[in-house]
Amino acid sequence: MENLALVHKECCDYRCNKWQQDHKDLILEPGMWVKKQFTQDTFTEHIWVILTVVDGDSLTGTLDNDPFQLTNVKWGDIISFDRSEVEQHMIRD
């Protein structure tokens, strides 16, 4: 099981680094969705956040879905994080 967790972490790190490289010039704006990793004990989930404030690389947003296993965050929570934590983005019309 430890090997599976290590492979998952490496995959997530790769995905985050790849997104950062491919989208370094992307202008993030309020209203955009970004995916970010959340961890609690041995559980890790990737949750969509709707951006509400973008101040350089400092982001604030609202969690847009309920975690499956995590109990330290929930839908509607307001969180602040760094752009370097973004793994994916989505723009909805």
N, CA, C and O atoms as a GROMACS GRO file, in nm:
protein
  372
    1MET      N    1   0.081  -0.119   0.000
    1MET     CA    2   0.000   0.000   0.000
    1MET      C    3   0.086   0.127   0.000
    1MET      O    4   0.049   0.228  -0.060
    2GLU      N    5   0.202   0.121   0.067
    2GLU     CA    6   0.290   0.237   0.068
    2GLU      C    7   0.340   0.269  -0.072
    2GLU      O    8   0.355   0.386  -0.107
    3ASN      N    9   0.367   0.165  -0.153
    3ASN     CA   10   0.412   0.188  -0.290
    3ASN      C   11   0.304   0.257  -0.371
    3ASN      O   12   0.334   0.346  -0.452
    4LEU      N   13   0.179   0.218  -0.351
    4LEU     CA   14   0.068   0.281  -0.422
    4LEU      C   15   0.058   0.429  -0.385
    4LEU      O   16   0.037   0.513  -0.472
    5ALA      N   17   0.074   0.460  -0.258
    5ALA     CA   18   0.069   0.599  -0.213
    5ALA      C   19   0.184   0.680  -0.274
    5ALA      O   20   0.165   0.796  -0.310
    6LEU      N   21   0.301   0.619  -0.285
    6LEU     CA   22   0.416   0.687  -0.343
    6LEU      C   23   0.394   0.714  -0.492
    6LEU      O   24   0.423   0.823  -0.541
    7VAL      N   25   0.342   0.614  -0.563
    7VAL     CA   26   0.312   0.632  -0.705
    7VAL      C   27   0.208   0.741  -0.725
    7VAL      O   28   0.220   0.822  -0.816
    8HIS      N   29   0.104   0.742  -0.640
    8HIS     CA   30   0.000   0.845  -0.649
    8HIS      C   31   0.060   0.984  -0.626
    8HIS      O   32   0.030   1.078  -0.700
    9LYS      N   33   0.144   0.996  -0.525
    9LYS     CA   34   0.207   1.126  -0.496
    9LYS      C   35   0.293   1.172  -0.614
    9LYS      O   36   0.288   1.288  -0.653
   10GLU      N   37   0.372   1.081  -0.670
   10GLU     CA   38   0.457   1.117  -0.784
   10GLU      C   39   0.373   1.160  -0.904
   10GLU      O   40   0.408   1.255  -0.973
   11CYS      N   41   0.264   1.092  -0.928
   11CYS     CA   42   0.174   1.127  -1.037
   11CYS      C   43   0.114   1.265  -1.014
   11CYS      O   44   0.107   1.346  -1.107
   12CYS      N   45   0.070   1.292  -0.893
   12CYS     CA   46   0.011   1.423  -0.861
   12CYS      C   47   0.114   1.534  -0.872
   12CYS      O   48   0.085   1.641  -0.924
   13ASP      N   49   0.234   1.507  -0.824
   13ASP     CA   50   0.341   1.607  -0.835
   13ASP      C   51   0.371   1.635  -0.982
   13ASP      O   52   0.390   1.750  -1.021
   14TYR      N   53   0.376   1.530  -1.063
   14TYR     CA   54   0.401   1.548  -1.207
   14TYR      C   55   0.291   1.632  -1.270
   14TYR      O   56   0.319   1.726  -1.345
   15ARG      N   57   0.165   1.599  -1.240
   15ARG     CA   58   0.052   1.671  -1.298
   15ARG      C   59   0.055   1.819  -1.259
   15ARG      O   60   0.030   1.906  -1.342
   16CYS      N   61   0.085   1.847  -1.134
   16CYS     CA   62   0.091   1.986  -1.088
   16CYS      C   63   0.206   2.059  -1.156
   16CYS      O   64   0.188   2.171  -1.204
   17ASN      N   65   0.324   1.998  -1.160
   17ASN     CA   66   0.439   2.060  -1.225
   17ASN      C   67   0.414   2.082  -1.374
   17ASN      O   68   0.451   2.186  -1.428
   18LYS      N   69   0.352   1.985  -1.440
   18LYS     CA   70   0.322   1.996  -1.582
   18LYS      C   71   0.225   2.112  -1.606
   18LYS      O   72   0.245   2.190  -1.698
   19TRP      N   73   0.121   2.123  -1.524
   19TRP     CA   74   0.026   2.233  -1.540
   19TRP      C   75   0.098   2.366  -1.520
   19TRP      O   76   0.077   2.460  -1.597
   20GLN      N   77   0.183   2.374  -1.419
   20GLN     CA   78   0.256   2.498  -1.392
   20GLN      C   79   0.342   2.538  -1.512
   20GLN      O   80   0.346   2.655  -1.549
   21GLN      N   81   0.410   2.442  -1.573
   21GLN     CA   82   0.494   2.471  -1.691
   21GLN      C   83   0.410   2.514  -1.810
   21GLN      O   84   0.442   2.611  -1.878
   22ASP      N   85   0.302   2.439  -1.836
   22ASP     CA   86   0.221   2.464  -1.954
   22ASP      C   87   0.137   2.591  -1.945
   22ASP      O   88   0.097   2.646  -2.047
   23HIS      N   89   0.110   2.638  -1.823
   23HIS     CA   90   0.019   2.751  -1.804
   23HIS      C   91   0.081   2.866  -1.726
   23HIS      O   92   0.011   2.942  -1.659
   24LYS      N   93   0.214   2.879  -1.734
   24LYS     CA   94   0.281   2.984  -1.656
   24LYS      C   95   0.236   3.124  -1.694
   24LYS      O   96   0.244   3.216  -1.613
   25ASP      N   97   0.187   3.142  -1.818
   25ASP     CA   98   0.142   3.274  -1.862
   25ASP      C   99  -0.010   3.292  -1.852
   25ASP      O  100  -0.063   3.398  -1.886
   26LEU      N  101  -0.079   3.189  -1.806
   26LEU     CA  102  -0.224   3.198  -1.793
   26LEU      C  103  -0.261   3.298  -1.684
   26LEU      O  104  -0.209   3.293  -1.573
   27ILE      N  105  -0.350   3.388  -1.717
   27ILE     CA  106  -0.398   3.484  -1.619
   27ILE      C  107  -0.518   3.423  -1.547
   27ILE      O  108  -0.623   3.402  -1.607
   28LEU      N  109  -0.502   3.397  -1.418
   28LEU     CA  110  -0.612   3.345  -1.338
   28LEU      C  111  -0.698   3.462  -1.294
   28LEU      O  112  -0.647   3.568  -1.257
   29GLU      N  113  -0.830   3.442  -1.299
   29GLU     CA  114  -0.924   3.549  -1.264
   29GLU      C  115  -1.035   3.494  -1.175
   29GLU      O  116  -1.065   3.374  -1.179
   30PRO      N  117  -1.095   3.582  -1.095
   30PRO     CA  118  -1.211   3.539  -1.017
   30PRO      C  119  -1.318   3.478  -1.109
   30PRO      O  120  -1.341   3.527  -1.220
   31GLY      N  121  -1.380   3.372  -1.060
   31GLY     CA  122  -1.482   3.303  -1.138
   31GLY      C  123  -1.431   3.178  -1.206
   31GLY      O  124  -1.509   3.092  -1.247
   32MET      N  125  -1.298   3.165  -1.218
   32MET     CA  126  -1.240   3.045  -1.277
   32MET      C  127  -1.236   2.934  -1.172
   32MET      O  128  -1.228   2.960  -1.052
   33TRP      N  129  -1.242   2.809  -1.220
   33TRP     CA  130  -1.227   2.694  -1.133
   33TRP      C  131  -1.082   2.647  -1.142
   33TRP      O  132  -1.026   2.640  -1.251
   34VAL      N  133  -1.023   2.615  -1.028
   34VAL     CA  134  -0.892   2.552  -1.025
   34VAL      C  135  -0.899   2.430  -0.934
   34VAL      O  136  -0.976   2.427  -0.838
   35LYS      N  137  -0.818   2.331  -0.966
   35LYS     CA  138  -0.814   2.211  -0.882
   35LYS      C  139  -0.688   2.215  -0.799
   35LYS      O  140  -0.580   2.251  -0.847
   36LYS      N  141  -0.704   2.177  -0.672
   36LYS     CA  142  -0.595   2.181  -0.576
   36LYS      C  143  -0.599   2.056  -0.490
   36LYS      O  144  -0.705   2.000  -0.463
   37GLN      N  145  -0.482   2.014  -0.447
   37GLN     CA  146  -0.471   1.895  -0.362
   37GLN      C  147  -0.492   1.932  -0.216
   37GLN      O  148  -0.440   2.033  -0.169
   38PHE      N  149  -0.568   1.849  -0.146
   38PHE     CA  150  -0.589   1.863  -0.001
   38PHE      C  151  -0.548   1.732   0.064
   38PHE      O  152  -0.575   1.625   0.009
   39THR      N  153  -0.484   1.740   0.179
   39THR     CA  154  -0.437   1.620   0.248
   39THR      C  155  -0.478   1.627   0.395
   39THR      O  156  -0.474   1.732   0.458
   40GLN      N  157  -0.516   1.511   0.445
   40GLN     CA  158  -0.546   1.496   0.588
   40GLN      C  159  -0.500   1.357   0.628
   40GLN      O  160  -0.550   1.258   0.574
   41ASP      N  161  -0.408   1.349   0.720
   41ASP     CA  162  -0.349   1.222   0.761
   41ASP      C  163  -0.295   1.150   0.637
   41ASP      O  164  -0.207   1.204   0.569
   42THR      N  165  -0.346   1.033   0.606
   42THR     CA  166  -0.298   0.958   0.489
   42THR      C  167  -0.388   0.976   0.368
   42THR      O  168  -0.363   0.917   0.263
   43PHE      N  169  -0.493   1.057   0.380
   43PHE     CA  170  -0.586   1.076   0.269
   43PHE      C  171  -0.550   1.200   0.188
   43PHE      O  172  -0.513   1.303   0.244
   44THR      N  173  -0.561   1.188   0.057
   44THR     CA  174  -0.538   1.300  -0.034
   44THR      C  175  -0.654   1.306  -0.132
   44THR      O  176  -0.695   1.204  -0.187
   45GLU      N  177  -0.706   1.426  -0.153
   45GLU     CA  178  -0.811   1.446  -0.253
   45GLU      C  179  -0.778   1.571  -0.334
   45GLU      O  180  -0.708   1.661  -0.287
   46HIS      N  181  -0.830   1.574  -0.454
   46HIS     CA  182  -0.811   1.686  -0.546
   46HIS      C  183  -0.948   1.749  -0.566
   46HIS      O  184  -1.039   1.687  -0.621
   47ILE      N  185  -0.961   1.874  -0.522
   47ILE     CA  186  -1.093   1.938  -0.512
   47ILE      C  187  -1.095   2.068  -0.591
   47ILE      O  188  -0.998   2.144  -0.592
   48TRP      N  189  -1.208   2.091  -0.659
   48TRP     CA  190  -1.226   2.214  -0.734
   48TRP      C  191  -1.253   2.331  -0.640
   48TRP      O  192  -1.326   2.318  -0.542
   49VAL      N  193  -1.194   2.445  -0.674
   49VAL     CA  194  -1.210   2.569  -0.599
   49VAL      C  195  -1.251   2.677  -0.698
   49VAL      O  196  -1.187   2.692  -0.803
   50ILE      N  197  -1.355   2.753  -0.667
   50ILE     CA  198  -1.393   2.867  -0.750
   50ILE      C  199  -1.317   2.989  -0.697
   50ILE      O  200  -1.332   3.027  -0.581
   51LEU      N  201  -1.235   3.048  -0.783
   51LEU     CA  202  -1.156   3.164  -0.739
   51LEU      C  203  -1.245   3.285  -0.713
   51LEU      O  204  -1.334   3.316  -0.792
   52THR      N  205  -1.220   3.350  -0.602
   52THR     CA  206  -1.292   3.473  -0.568
   52THR      C  207  -1.199   3.592  -0.563
   52THR      O  208  -1.241   3.705  -0.589
   53VAL      N  209  -1.070   3.569  -0.530
   53VAL     CA  210  -0.972   3.676  -0.523
   53VAL      C  211  -0.841   3.624  -0.582
   53VAL      O  212  -0.794   3.516  -0.548
   54VAL      N  213  -0.783   3.705  -0.671
   54VAL     CA  214  -0.651   3.674  -0.726
   54VAL      C  215  -0.564   3.798  -0.702
   54VAL      O  216  -0.592   3.906  -0.754
   55ASP      N  217  -0.459   3.780  -0.624
   55ASP     CA  218  -0.367   3.889  -0.592
   55ASP      C  219  -0.226   3.839  -0.620
   55ASP      O  220  -0.158   3.787  -0.531
   56GLY      N  221  -0.182   3.856  -0.744
   56GLY     CA  222  -0.054   3.799  -0.784
   56GLY      C  223  -0.061   3.648  -0.780
   56GLY      O  224  -0.145   3.588  -0.846
   57ASP      N  225   0.027   3.586  -0.702
   57ASP     CA  226   0.026   3.440  -0.688
   57ASP      C  227  -0.057   3.393  -0.570
   57ASP      O  228  -0.069   3.273  -0.546
   58SER      N  229  -0.115   3.486  -0.494
   58SER     CA  230  -0.201   3.451  -0.380
   58SER      C  231  -0.344   3.439  -0.428
   58SER      O  232  -0.400   3.532  -0.486
   59LEU      N  233  -0.403   3.324  -0.402
   59LEU     CA  234  -0.540   3.295  -0.448
   59LEU      C  235  -0.631   3.269  -0.330
   59LEU      O  236  -0.589   3.213  -0.228
   60THR      N  237  -0.756   3.309  -0.344
   60THR     CA  238  -0.859   3.276  -0.246
   60THR      C  239  -0.980   3.227  -0.324
   60THR      O  240  -1.011   3.278  -0.432
   61GLY      N  241  -1.046   3.127  -0.269
   61GLY     CA  242  -1.163   3.074  -0.337
   61GLY      C  243  -1.250   2.992  -0.245
   61GLY      O  244  -1.221   2.974  -0.127
   62THR      N  245  -1.358   2.941  -0.304
   62THR     CA  246  -1.458   2.863  -0.231
   62THR      C  247  -1.456   2.720  -0.283
   62THR      O  248  -1.462   2.697  -0.403
   63LEU      N  249  -1.448   2.623  -0.191
   63LEU     CA  250  -1.454   2.483  -0.232
   63LEU      C  251  -1.585   2.455  -0.302
   63LEU      O  252  -1.692   2.492  -0.253
   64ASP      N  253  -1.576   2.390  -0.418
   64ASP     CA  254  -1.695   2.370  -0.500
   64ASP      C  255  -1.745   2.226  -0.500
   64ASP      O  256  -1.839   2.195  -0.574
   65ASN      N  257  -1.687   2.139  -0.422
   65ASN     CA  258  -1.745   2.006  -0.404
   65ASN      C  259  -1.705   1.951  -0.268
   65ASN      O  260  -1.606   1.994  -0.208
   66ASP      N  261  -1.783   1.854  -0.222
   66ASP     CA  262  -1.754   1.792  -0.092
   66ASP      C  263  -1.646   1.687  -0.110
   66ASP      O  264  -1.649   1.610  -0.205
   67PRO      N  265  -1.552   1.683  -0.018
   67PRO     CA  266  -1.452   1.576  -0.020
   67PRO      C  267  -1.520   1.441   0.008
   67PRO      O  268  -1.625   1.434   0.071
   68PHE      N  269  -1.456   1.336  -0.041
   68PHE     CA  270  -1.509   1.201  -0.018
   68PHE      C  271  -1.468   1.149   0.119
   68PHE      O  272  -1.549   1.090   0.190
   69GLN      N  273  -1.340   1.170   0.156
   69GLN     CA  274  -1.289   1.116   0.282
   69GLN      C  275  -1.241   1.222   0.380
   69GLN      O  276  -1.240   1.198   0.501
   70LEU      N  277  -1.203   1.336   0.333
   70LEU     CA  278  -1.148   1.438   0.422
   70LEU      C  279  -1.258   1.500   0.508
   70LEU      O  280  -1.372   1.517   0.464
   71THR      N  281  -1.222   1.532   0.631
   71THR     CA  282  -1.318   1.598   0.721
   71THR      C  283  -1.271   1.738   0.762
   71THR      O  284  -1.342   1.810   0.831
   72ASN      N  285  -1.150   1.775   0.719
   72ASN     CA  286  -1.096   1.906   0.759
   72ASN      C  287  -1.137   2.019   0.665
   72ASN      O  288  -1.110   2.136   0.693
   73VAL      N  289  -1.203   1.986   0.553
   73VAL     CA  290  -1.260   2.085   0.462
   73VAL      C  291  -1.394   2.035   0.413
   73VAL      O  292  -1.422   1.915   0.413
   74LYS      N  293  -1.479   2.130   0.371
   74LYS     CA  294  -1.612   2.091   0.319
   74LYS      C  295  -1.656   2.191   0.214
   74LYS      O  296  -1.600   2.300   0.202
   75TRP      N  297  -1.757   2.153   0.137
   75TRP     CA  298  -1.812   2.239   0.033
   75TRP      C  299  -1.846   2.375   0.094
   75TRP      O  300  -1.904   2.384   0.202
   76GLY      N  301  -1.808   2.481   0.023
   76GLY     CA  302  -1.838   2.616   0.068
   76GLY      C  303  -1.730   2.681   0.153
   76GLY      O  304  -1.736   2.802   0.176
   77ASP      N  305  -1.632   2.603   0.200
   77ASP     CA  306  -1.523   2.662   0.278
   77ASP      C  307  -1.444   2.761   0.193
   77ASP      O  308  -1.423   2.739   0.074
   78ILE      N  309  -1.402   2.869   0.254
   78ILE     CA  310  -1.317   2.966   0.186
   78ILE      C  311  -1.173   2.935   0.225
   78ILE      O  312  -1.140   2.925   0.342
   79ILE      N  313  -1.089   2.921   0.123
   79ILE     CA  314  -0.950   2.887   0.148
   79ILE      C  315  -0.858   2.981   0.070
   79ILE      O  316  -0.896   3.035  -0.034
   80SER      N  317  -0.740   3.000   0.123
   80SER     CA  318  -0.637   3.077   0.055
   80SER      C  319  -0.519   2.985   0.028
   80SER      O  320  -0.487   2.899   0.110
   81PHE      N  321  -0.456   3.003  -0.088
   81PHE     CA  322  -0.346   2.916  -0.127
   81PHE      C  323  -0.262   2.987  -0.232
   81PHE      O  324  -0.297   3.095  -0.279
   82ASP      N  325  -0.152   2.924  -0.268
   82ASP     CA  326  -0.059   2.982  -0.364
   82ASP      C  327  -0.083   2.924  -0.503
   82ASP      O  328  -0.124   2.808  -0.516
   83ARG      N  329  -0.058   3.002  -0.604
   83ARG     CA  330  -0.074   2.956  -0.743
   83ARG      C  331   0.004   2.828  -0.769
   83ARG      O  332  -0.038   2.746  -0.851
   84SER      N  333   0.117   2.810  -0.701
   84SER     CA  334   0.199   2.691  -0.722
   84SER      C  335   0.128   2.562  -0.684
   84SER      O  336   0.175   2.453  -0.718
   85GLU      N  337   0.015   2.572  -0.614
   85GLU     CA  338  -0.061   2.453  -0.573
   85GLU      C  339  -0.167   2.413  -0.676
   85GLU      O  340  -0.231   2.309  -0.660
   86VAL      N  341  -0.186   2.493  -0.780
   86VAL     CA  342  -0.289   2.464  -0.880
   86VAL      C  343  -0.243   2.349  -0.969
   86VAL      O  344  -0.130   2.348  -1.018
   87GLU      N  345  -0.333   2.252  -0.989
   87GLU     CA  346  -0.304   2.134  -1.073
   87GLU      C  347  -0.378   2.138  -1.206
   87GLU      O  348  -0.337   2.073  -1.302
   88GLN      N  349  -0.484   2.215  -1.213
   88GLN     CA  350  -0.570   2.213  -1.330
   88GLN      C  351  -0.659   2.336  -1.324
   88GLN      O  352  -0.679   2.392  -1.216
   89HIS      N  353  -0.712   2.377  -1.436
   89HIS     CA  354  -0.808   2.488  -1.435
   89HIS      C  355  -0.922   2.458  -1.531
   89HIS      O  356  -0.911   2.372  -1.619
   90MET      N  357  -1.031   2.530  -1.512
   90MET     CA  358  -1.147   2.514  -1.597
   90MET      C  359  -1.217   2.649  -1.604
   90MET      O  360  -1.229   2.720  -1.504
   91ILE      N  361  -1.263   2.682  -1.722
   91ILE     CA  362  -1.340   2.805  -1.742
   91ILE      C  363  -1.478   2.762  -1.791
   91ILE      O  364  -1.488   2.690  -1.891
   92ARG      N  365  -1.581   2.806  -1.724
   92ARG     CA  366  -1.717   2.773  -1.767
   92ARG      C  367  -1.784   2.898  -1.824
   92ARG      O  368  -1.767   3.009  -1.772
   93ASP      N  369  -1.858   2.878  -1.929
   93ASP     CA  370  -1.931   2.990  -1.990
   93ASP      C  371  -2.061   3.018  -1.917
   93ASP      O  372  -2.135   3.109  -1.954
   0.00000   0.00000   0.00000
